[in-house]
Amino acid sequence: MTKRIVIVGNGIAAITAIKAIREIDLDADIYLIGEEKFYPYSRIRLSKGIFDQLSEDNILLQKKEWYEQNGVNVFINTKVVSINTDNLELLLCDGSKVKYDKLLIVTGSSNNIPPIDGINKGNVYSLRGLNDALNIKSSLNEGEQIIVIGGGIQGLEMAWILYQHGKKVVIIELLPRLMPRQLDDRASEILKNIIQDYEIQILTNTGVKKIVGNSKVEGVLIDEKIELKCNMVIYSTGINPNKELVSNTKVETARGIIVDNKMETNIKNIYAAGDIAEFDNAIIGLWNIAIAQGKVAGYNITGKETIYEKITPVTTLNAFGVSLFSMGCIDELRATKVLVDEGINKKSYKKIFVNNNKIIGAIVIGDMKRSPLLKSAIEKEIILDEVNLRNISVEELLDKLKNNK
Ligand SMILES: Cc1cc2nc3c(=O)[nH]c(=O)nc-3n(C[C@H](O)[C@H](O)[C@H](O)COP(=O)(O)OP(=O)(O)OC[C@H]3O[C@@H](n4cnc5c(N)ncnc54)[C@H](O)[C@@H]3O)c2cc1C
């Protein structure tokens, strides 16, 4: 059995790994080291929390006594500064050193900081951790007009929450469409119209040139002359995996730390999972994937050989009075057949992408009742051999999927 397992980073991937380890190995010493000053908490509850009773205790992933009950030595407020892979040793921010037999790196990601002049002004925020959420919460009464930079899922969720609490919101997106990774042009247009019905202004194809104001933000410049007034900016412009920790080591990286299907890196006894882990050339940055990878890493660390089965990412948005689902590949160029159905109310939309008799992706806006059929067909790679795809409608295809269940 392994003597000492050290886990760097204390998010959901870490917790799931600990559970998997303890299923198999009750004896190993487990060290959990996290930079934030909080015990592991649910990051996905932060956005909604900014208008709620937000505190560490309300969103903990596990009660604090759970760690002692499971023999986990917890170090919070402790950044791991470097790794010596020859001596199997970590250097902590206070200068102390910790030895490991097996190491799991689950350092997650940070929000991308767009290179905009003025991004460091007061009342300019980005939401990644509990500290950010508490800071945003404490200055919300100063922010009546809020500009959200970034029209991806997180930016939109934030805009909706702010709007529901009486804030005047403008969304600015650099690319020509909202949720560019999950929606095609038409779906994005439909979503944009739905959002604009709430009198939320959306500017796509628009870059922020500068954030203006003295110590605190007073507006943003969207070209040399146009200034949009605001008293708060929240930006949400993608993520960057926290991989600096391995920068002077032989651990192989690309966008993140490269792992195989056991979540092991190129260095024996060093594993990675969650937002930091790059598997099959991709970093997905989703909660359920961090859970699945953390579990696989945990089992393999104990010696129980387990393979990570790739998960097709699913994005859902429930906001602006509408539900939205996007899954898999939504690139028409990679599809041999595309089925589309748009409601006459111009508020509903279904698009299914088929490649070689398999559904590879789908977008649904509006009625979600039959989305699970699409999810299951994509996940199980169901073969549509008996379906004549030439003249079939979206609903007829969904009927066939239902009957084939
Ligand atoms: C506001 C918000 C809402 C989200 N909503 C959703 C959602 O609805 N659905 C969904 O699927 N995903 C969502 N996500 C993404 C999801 O939260 C992440 O995919 C998930 O948290 C990744 O888990 P992780 O354990 O890999 O890393 P993280 O949760 O990022 O945890 C990593 C931890 O490691 C620490 N760390 C980093 N470097 C060091 C170091 N050198 N030393 C010590 N500690 C270190 C970090 O401080 C952090 O606490 C959301 C993310 C945010 C920010």
The ligand as an SDF file (V2000), in Angstrom:
LIG
                    3D

 53 58  0  0  0  0  0  0  0  0999 V2000
  -18.6060   30.6900  -10.9650 C   0  0  0  0  0  0  0  0  0  0  0  0
  -18.4300   29.3430  -11.5970 C   0  0  0  0  0  0  0  0  0  0  0  0
  -19.5470   28.6030  -11.9460 C   0  0  0  0  0  0  0  0  0  0  0  0
  -19.4040   27.3590  -12.5500 C   0  0  0  0  0  0  0  0  0  0  0  0
  -20.5240   26.6710  -12.8840 N   0  0  0  0  0  0  0  0  0  0  0  0
  -20.4000   25.4620  -13.4540 C   0  0  0  0  0  0  0  0  0  0  0  0
  -21.5580   24.6990  -13.7760 C   0  0  0  0  0  0  0  0  0  0  0  0
  -22.6890   25.1490  -13.5850 O   0  0  0  0  0  0  0  0  0  0  0  0
  -21.3630   23.4670  -14.3380 N   0  0  0  0  0  0  0  0  0  0  0  0
  -20.1260   22.9460  -14.5790 C   0  0  0  0  0  0  0  0  0  0  0  0
  -20.0110   21.8300  -15.0760 O   0  0  0  0  0  0  0  0  0  0  0  0
  -19.0070   23.6510  -14.2690 N   0  0  0  0  0  0  0  0  0  0  0  0
  -19.1070   24.8840  -13.7200 C   0  0  0  0  0  0  0  0  0  0  0  0
  -17.9850   25.5870  -13.3970 N   0  0  0  0  0  0  0  0  0  0  0  0
  -16.6600   24.9640  -13.6290 C   0  0  0  0  0  0  0  0  0  0  0  0
  -16.3150   24.0330  -12.4480 C   0  0  0  0  0  0  0  0  0  0  0  0
  -16.4550   24.7540  -11.2520 O   0  0  0  0  0  0  0  0  0  0  0  0
  -14.8870   23.4970  -12.6090 C   0  0  0  0  0  0  0  0  0  0  0  0
  -14.8540   22.6900  -13.7650 O   0  0  0  0  0  0  0  0  0  0  0  0
  -14.4560   22.6540  -11.3960 C   0  0  0  0  0  0  0  0  0  0  0  0
  -14.5320   23.4240  -10.2130 O   0  0  0  0  0  0  0  0  0  0  0  0
  -13.0340   22.1250  -11.5800 C   0  0  0  0  0  0  0  0  0  0  0  0
  -12.6560   21.4540  -10.4160 O   0  0  0  0  0  0  0  0  0  0  0  0
  -11.1300   21.1970  -10.0390 P   0  0  0  0  0  0  0  0  0  0  0  0
  -11.1590   20.4220   -8.7670 O   0  0  0  0  0  0  0  0  0  0  0  0
  -10.4180   20.6530  -11.1980 O   0  0  0  0  0  0  0  0  0  0  0  0
  -10.4870   22.6400   -9.7950 O   0  0  0  0  0  0  0  0  0  0  0  0
  -10.9020   23.9010   -8.9440 P   0  0  0  0  0  0  0  0  0  0  0  0
  -12.3110   23.8370   -8.4810 O   0  0  0  0  0  0  0  0  0  0  0  0
  -10.4960   25.0810   -9.7300 O   0  0  0  0  0  0  0  0  0  0  0  0
   -9.9780   23.7870   -7.6380 O   0  0  0  0  0  0  0  0  0  0  0  0
   -8.5830   23.8990   -7.7170 C   0  0  0  0  0  0  0  0  0  0  0  0
   -8.0380   24.4480   -6.4160 C   0  0  0  0  0  0  0  0  0  0  0  0
   -6.6160   24.3570   -6.4540 O   0  0  0  0  0  0  0  0  0  0  0  0
   -6.0490   25.4940   -5.8220 C   0  0  0  0  0  0  0  0  0  0  0  0
   -4.6620   25.6800   -6.2660 N   0  0  0  0  0  0  0  0  0  0  0  0
   -4.2250   26.1320   -7.4780 C   0  0  0  0  0  0  0  0  0  0  0  0
   -2.8680   26.1850   -7.5040 N   0  0  0  0  0  0  0  0  0  0  0  0
   -2.4350   25.7720   -6.2920 C   0  0  0  0  0  0  0  0  0  0  0  0
   -1.1400   25.6130   -5.7030 C   0  0  0  0  0  0  0  0  0  0  0  0
   -0.0240   25.8730   -6.3900 N   0  0  0  0  0  0  0  0  0  0  0  0
   -1.0740   25.2080   -4.4330 N   0  0  0  0  0  0  0  0  0  0  0  0
   -2.2010   24.9190   -3.7360 C   0  0  0  0  0  0  0  0  0  0  0  0
   -3.4510   25.0460   -4.2290 N   0  0  0  0  0  0  0  0  0  0  0  0
   -3.5560   25.4610   -5.5040 C   0  0  0  0  0  0  0  0  0  0  0  0
   -6.9780   26.6080   -6.2910 C   0  0  0  0  0  0  0  0  0  0  0  0
   -6.8470   27.7250   -5.4460 O   0  0  0  0  0  0  0  0  0  0  0  0
   -8.3500   25.9210   -6.1860 C   0  0  0  0  0  0  0  0  0  0  0  0
   -8.8980   26.0930   -4.9100 O   0  0  0  0  0  0  0  0  0  0  0  0
  -18.0930   26.8390  -12.8010 C   0  0  0  0  0  0  0  0  0  0  0  0
  -16.9750   27.5770  -12.4450 C   0  0  0  0  0  0  0  0  0  0  0  0
  -17.1230   28.8300  -11.8640 C   0  0  0  0  0  0  0  0  0  0  0  0
  -15.9030   29.6150  -11.4900 C   0  0  0  0  0  0  0  0  0  0  0  0
  1  2  1  0
  2  3  1  0
  2 52  2  0
  3  4  2  0
  4  5  1  0
  4 50  1  0
  5  6  2  0
  6  7  1  0
  6 13  1  0
  7  8  2  0
  7  9  1  0
  9 10  1  0
 10 11  2  0
 10 12  1  0
 12 13  2  0
 13 14  1  0
 14 15  1  0
 14 50  1  0
 15 16  1  0
 16 17  1  0
 16 18  1  0
 18 19  1  0
 18 20  1  0
 20 21  1  0
 20 22  1  0
 22 23  1  0
 23 24  1  0
 24 25  2  0
 24 26  1  0
 24 27  1  0
 27 28  1  0
 28 29  2  0
 28 30  1  0
 28 31  1  0
 31 32  1  0
 32 33  1  0
 33 34  1  0
 33 48  1  0
 34 35  1  0
 35 36  1  0
 35 46  1  0
 36 37  1  0
 36 45  1  0
 37 38  2  0
 38 39  1  0
 39 40  1  0
 39 45  2  0
 40 41  1  0
 40 42  2  0
 42 43  1  0
 43 44  2  0
 44 45  1  0
 46 47  1  0
 46 48  1  0
 48 49  1  0
 50 51  2  0
 51 52  1  0
 52 53  1  0
M  END
$$$$
